């Protein structure tokens, strides 16, 4: 059971960068708890993360069985040992989402990231009922992920917040600036806002002006020092440094990602292989990057590393 209240969890997330670790598989696509926990420990070693999202989108939530989601969340909770909040992925249809929510709470997760429901496109009334069912099922905090077929407007969100004190976060994956401004104007500090567009670094600076103080950094999996430095530049509103990072790394990275559908996760796992921390393949229907794409990604990653000065010759 989490020792954090929903409000405490949300306030903690808002203060720094968020980690979305990949989920480790072997060649037969079986979850590898040991390597996954070792990776989480490595990420936690940077000691500036304010939240770890287990079995999130970058963690291939959509390809995991409910039992595997529980295994991943439990492993993350054990490894973090309270060092930072653990937010568990949750989703699919309402009945499954409720089961996953309760399972995550029992495993000790501090909160939930509620991803869009499967297949159907509900109206506002139906989507509100879905979100509320998950909120009512648990006491831990809930963050709604506004994207794809699950887009709440500001009025629906306000009604949900009035009825559900544990609805404490709003993650935007739409990129609709007008909607984001309407939400922030109506809800203000009632919610913690998380940037959730693919490769969120691209949008971090303009979103900061709309109250989005944190975002989900997938690239933190393989260039953690760069990711933290970039985040610091965003929070300091250092436009020159942000633009330099976008031009030299983020935009070329996105160009590779956009060469094929479904590469948002695949390119992160490719980055893991490049730095020698292989997390295994992505599960079908996703596909891994080609050798040529990996080679180009390798050059990009190497360019982010600081140049080490040669040691002075012995006298």
NUFI-29656 format. One line per field, with one value per residue (C-alpha): residue number from 1; residue in one letter; x, y, z. Coordinates in steps of 0.1 Angstrom, whole numbers, always signed. Each point is the difference from the previous one (the first is absolute). Example, Ala and Ser with C-alpha at 12.3 -4.5 7.8 and 13.67 -1.06 7.14 Angstrom:
BEGIN
resi: (1, 2)
resn: (A, S)
px: (+123, +14)
py: (-45, +34)
pz: (+78, -7)
This chain:
BEGIN
resi: (1, 2, 3, 4, 5, 6, 7, 8, 9, 10, 11, 12, 13, 14, 15, 16, 17, 18, 19, 20, 21, 22, 23, 24, 25, 26, 27, 28, 29, 30, 31, 32, 33, 34, 35, 36, 37, 38, 39, 40, 41, 42, 43, 44, 45, 46, 47, 48, 49, 50, 51, 52, 53, 54, 55, 56, 57, 58, 59, 60, 61, 62, 63, 64, 65, 66, 67, 68, 69, 70, 71, 72, 73, 74, 75, 76, 77, 78, 79, 80, 81, 82, 83, 84, 85, 86, 87, 88, 89, 90, 91, 92, 93, 94, 95, 96, 97, 98, 99, 100, 101, 102, 103, 104, 105, 106, 107, 108, 109, 110, 111, 112, 113, 114, 115, 116, 117, 118, 119, 120, 121, 122, 123, 124, 125, 126, 127, 128, 129, 130, 131, 132, 133, 134, 135, 136, 137, 138, 139, 140, 141, 142, 143, 144, 145, 146, 147, 148, 149, 150, 151, 152, 153, 154, 155, 156, 157, 158, 159, 160, 161, 162, 163, 164, 165, 166, 167, 168, 169, 170, 171, 172, 173, 174, 175, 176, 177, 178, 179, 180, 181, 182, 183, 184, 185, 186, 187, 188, 189, 190, 191, 192, 193, 194, 195, 196, 197, 198, 199, 200, 201, 202, 203, 204, 205, 206, 207, 208, 209, 210, 211, 212, 213, 214, 215, 216, 217, 218, 219, 220, 221, 222, 223, 224, 225, 226, 227, 228, 229, 230, 231, 232, 233, 234, 235, 236, 237, 238, 239, 240, 241, 242, 243, 244, 245, 246, 247, 248, 249, 250, 251, 252, 253, 254, 255, 256, 257, 258, 259, 260, 261, 262, 263, 264, 265, 266, 267, 268, 269, 270, 271, 272, 273, 274, 275, 276, 277, 278, 279, 280, 281, 282, 283, 284, 285, 286, 287, 288, 289, 290, 291, 292, 293, 294, 295, 296, 297, 298, 299, 300, 301, 302, 303, 304, 305, 306, 307, 308, 309, 310, 311, 312, 313, 314, 315)
resn: (X, X, X, X, X, X, X, X, X, X, X, X, X, X, X, X, X, X, X, X, X, X, X, X, X, X, X, X, X, X, X, X, X, X, X, X, X, X, X, X, X, X, X, X, X, X, X, X, X, X, X, X, X, X, X, X, X, X, X, X, X, X, X, X, X, X, X, X, X, X, X, X, X, X, X, X, X, X, X, X, X, X, X, X, X, X, X, X, X, X, X, X, X, X, X, X, X, X, X, X, X, X, X, X, X, X, X, X, X, X, X, X, X, X, X, X, X, X, X, X, X, X, X, X, X, X, X, X, X, X, X, X, X, X, X, X, X, X, X, X, X, X, X, X, X, X, X, X, X, X, X, X, X, X, X, X, X, X, X, X, X, X, X, X, X, X, X, X, X, X, X, X, X, X, X, X, X, X, X, X, X, X, X, X, X, X, X, X, X, X, X, X, X, X, X, X, X, X, X, X, X, X, X, X, X, X, X, X, X, X, X, X, X, X, X, X, X, X, X, X, X, X, X, X, X, X, X, X, X, X, X, X, X, X, X, X, X, X, X, X, X, X, X, X, X, X, X, X, X, X, X, X, X, X, X, X, X, X, X, X, X, X, X, X, X, X, X, X, X, X, X, X, X, X, X, X, X, X, X, X, X, X, X, X, X, X, X, X, X, X, X, X, X, X, X, X, X, X, X, X, X, X, X, X, X, X, X, X, X, X, X, X, X, X, X)
px: (+0, +13, +10, -6, -33, -12, +8, +35, +6, -11, +20, +31, -4, -3, +35, +22, +5, -20, +15, -19, +22, -3, -11, +26, -7, +21, +2, -33, -17, -1, +2, +35, -4, +37, +12, -31, +7, +37, -10, -24, +28, +24, -26, -6, +37, -3, -20, -19, -30, -33, -20, +4, -28, -1, -17, -7, -2, +38, -2, -22, -31, -21, +19, -1, -25, -17, +21, +32, -10, -2, +34, +16, -17, +10, +36, +1, -14, +25, +29, -9, -6, -17, +28, -24, -38, -9, -28, -16, -14, -37, -25, -20, -38, -14, -3, +37, +11, -16, +17, +33, -5, -7, +29, +24, -12, +4, +36, +9, -2, -4, -23, -15, +5, -34, +6, -27, -26, +3, -15, -32, -3, -24, -19, +8, -26, +14, +36, -8, -17, +32, +23, -22, -3, +38, +3, -27, +17, +31, +13, +33, +3, -11, +15, -22, +18, -18, +7, -14, -35, +0, -1, -17, -10, +4, -36, +1, +33, -14, -30, +23, +23, -29, -12, +34, +26, +26, -1, +31, +17, -5, +24, -4, +7, -22, +20, -31, +13, -35, -14, +31, -5, -37, +8, +27, -21, -29, +19, +31, +20, -27, +20, +36, +6, +23, +12, -7, +5, +24, +36, -14, +32, -11, -29, +14, +8, -34, -19, +18, -19, -32, +8, +16, +30, +10, -2, +6, +36, +4, +35, +10, +3, +32, +13, -9, +26, -11, -37, +6, +21, -27, -27, +20, +3, -38, -7, +25, -16, +35, -13, +34, +9, -34, +2, +35, -12, -30, +21, +29, -18, -38, -10, +25, -12, -36, +9, +12, -31, -23, +15, -24, -33, +2, +36, -6, +8, +23, +24, +4, +8, +25, +16, +3, +19, +23, +12, +4, -31, -20, -36, -9, -24, -33, -30, -22, -17, +29, +32, +36, +22, +21, +38, +4, -24, +18, +33, -13, -15, +34, +17, -27, +4, +38, -2, -18, +28, +24, +35, +24, +33, +31, +20, +31, +32, +20, +31)
py: (+0, +34, +24, +30, +18, +7, +37, -7, -23, +26, +28, -22, -8, +37, +8, -18, -24, -32, -33, -25, -31, -26, -35, -26, -32, -29, -13, -18, +31, -11, +27, +1, +13, +0, +22, +22, +6, +6, +26, +17, +1, +16, +27, +6, +5, +34, +10, +28, -18, +9, -29, -34, -13, -38, -17, +33, +6, -2, -31, -17, -1, -7, -33, -13, -23, +12, -25, +14, +35, -10, -17, +32, +23, -22, -2, +38, +5, -24, +16, +36, -7, +33, +21, +15, -5, -30, +7, -31, -3, -7, -3, -21, -3, +12, -34, -9, +35, -2, -34, +14, +30, -21, -23, +29, +15, -34, -2, +33, +24, +36, +9, -10, +13, -7, -7, +2, -29, -26, +4, +20, +38, +10, +33, +22, -16, -35, +11, +17, -32, -20, +24, +2, -38, -2, +29, -14, -35, +13, +25, +8, +29, -2, +18, +0, -3, +23, -15, -19, -12, +13, +38, +16, +37, +25, -3, -38, +2, +26, -22, -31, +20, +12, -36, -17, +16, -26, +12, +21, +0, +8, -13, +16, -21, +20, +31, +22, +33, +15, -30, +0, +37, -6, -28, +20, +31, -20, -23, +20, -16, -26, -24, -8, +3, -24, +3, -32, +5, -23, +12, +25, +20, +16, +17, +5, +37, +13, -23, +14, +32, -19, -14, -33, -2, -36, -25, -36, -4, -33, +10, +0, -38, +4, +36, +8, +27, +18, -3, +15, +28, +8, +0, +25, +22, -1, +9, +28, +12, -1, +3, -3, -32, -15, +8, -14, -33, -1, +7, -23, -30, +1, +9, -24, -27, +7, -2, -36, -8, +12, -23, -28, -3, -12, +11, +22, -30, -18, +28, +2, -37, +6, +27, -24, -25, +28, +8, -36, -4, -23, -3, -26, +4, +18, -23, -4, +18, +24, -5, +8, +26, -12, -2, +32, +19, -13, +11, +35, +1, -11, +30, +23, -15, +2, +37, +7, -14, +26, -2, -13, +19, -21, -7, +21, -19, -11, +20)
pz: (+0, -9, +28, -22, -3, -35, +4, +13, -29, -25, +16, -1, -36, -9, +14, -25, -29, -4, -10, -22, +0, -28, +9, -4, -21, -10, -36, +6, +13, +36, +27, +16, +35, +9, -29, +4, +37, -7, -26, +24, +26, -25, -8, +36, +5, -16, +31, -17, -13, +16, -14, -16, -22, -1, -30, -16, -38, -3, +21, -26, +22, -31, -5, +35, +16, +32, +19, -16, +9, +36, -2, -15, +25, +29, -12, -3, +35, +15, -17, +7, +37, +5, -16, -25, -8, -22, -24, -16, -35, -1, -28, -25, +7, +33, +17, -8, +9, +34, +6, -11, +23, +30, -8, -2, +33, +17, -15, +17, -30, +9, -29, -33, -36, -16, -37, -26, -1, -27, -35, +5, +0, +28, +4, +30, +22, -6, +4, +33, +12, -9, +18, +30, +3, +3, +24, +23, +0, +17, +25, -18, -24, -36, -30, -31, -34, -24, -35, -29, +8, +36, -2, +29, -4, +28, +12, +3, +18, +25, +8, +5, +23, +21, +6, +2, +23, -11, -36, +3, -34, -36, -27, -34, -31, -24, -7, -2, +14, +3, +19, +23, +7, +8, +23, +18, +2, +16, +23, +9, +29, +6, -23, -7, -38, -19, -35, -18, -38, -16, +7, +25, +0, -33, +17, +34, -2, -14, +23, +31, -7, +4, +34, -12, +22, -7, -28, -9, -12, -19, -10, +36, -4, -20, +2, +37, +5, -32, +9, +34, -14, -26, +27, +20, -31, -4, +36, -2, -33, -16, -36, -16, +18, -7, -37, -2, +16, -24, -31, +9, +15, +3, -35, -17, +25, -10, -37, +6, +21, -28, -26, +10, +19, +36, +5, +31, +23, -24, -3, +38, +2, -29, +21, +29, -23, -12, +36, +9, +21, -23, +11, -26, -30, -2, -1, -31, -16, +5, -19, +9, -18, -30, +3, -20, +22, +31, -14, -6, +35, +14, -16, +15, +35, -2, -9, +33, +21, +15, -15, +26, +3, -4, +31, +4, -8, +30, +6)
